[in-house]
Amino acid sequence: MRYYVLTDLEGPWGVNRWEQTRVADWTPAKRQAAQFLTAEVNAAVAGLLAADPAADIVVLDGHGSGGIDEPSLDERVSLLAHGVGLRSPYGLDGGFDALLFVGQHAMAGTPCAPLCHTFSSKTVEFYRINGEPIGEFGWHALQAGLLGFPTIFLSGDDRACAEASALIPDIVTVPTKLGLGVELALHRPRAQVLAEIESGCAAAVERRASIAPYRQPGPYTFTARMLPGCSIAGWLAKSPAVKQLDEQTIEWTVDDFFAILR
């Protein structure tokens, strides 16, 4: 089977400060965070291959400025590396059998969730679909579901795990840390986290057939609110159907969810 592993830099063990993630340059703090993330990705890969030795695994470096320590990534996977022009859905298509998240954070506005945000911590206040808040997990899990396959695993802070389980009750989750604030967390024993990610991914493969793809029926009314001082011009330029609600907010109703991504 073919697996898509979506990664981010805010959710791994040892990461709870913006200085570790919100920089473009590979500072020592960011490099260490990337090493923490990549170790968790390698644990996930080990679990997938233990359960499915013939697995074809694609890993997305999903952090905006790059988050994978490429030299230490398991050599048995294909890497969709950080690069210019990389846009959603990031190569996710109907050719996959399951989606997994490693290093995931909670959506913007989640209480006590370390480094929580929705796509951009500097520009986005919130996204909603049909009036309900949606974060990066729900966004990508919905894409996978509409393409016909389930989201089976997530590792990240405890608030991200709760967000995933609320949408997909049967998903396998592994908390890497317990959120105490936007830049504060209690990190679980690292060896235990890595072992649980490996065994959790193996269990997720075994349970894949019983985990339903996450879907919402259309049409989809998408609401995006930007933080004060951030422009909505890019959204307004996407389609004449995009409505401006106020200086910070747009609304757009589409029949095809993927139209929002184009």
Secondary structure, 3 states (H helix, E strand, C coil): CEEEEEECCCCCCCCCCHHHCCCCCCCHHHHHHHHHHHHHHHHHHHHHHHHCCCCEEEEEECCCCCCCCHHHCCCCCEEECCCCCCCCCCCCCCCCCEEEEEEECCCCCCCCCCCCCCCCCCCEEEEEECCEECCHHHHHHHHHHHHCCCEEEEEECHHHHHHHHHHCCCCEEEECEEEEECCEEEECCHHHHHHHHHHHHHHHHHHHHHCCCCCCCCCEEEEEEECCCCCCHHHHCCCCCCEEEECCEEEEEECCHHHHHC
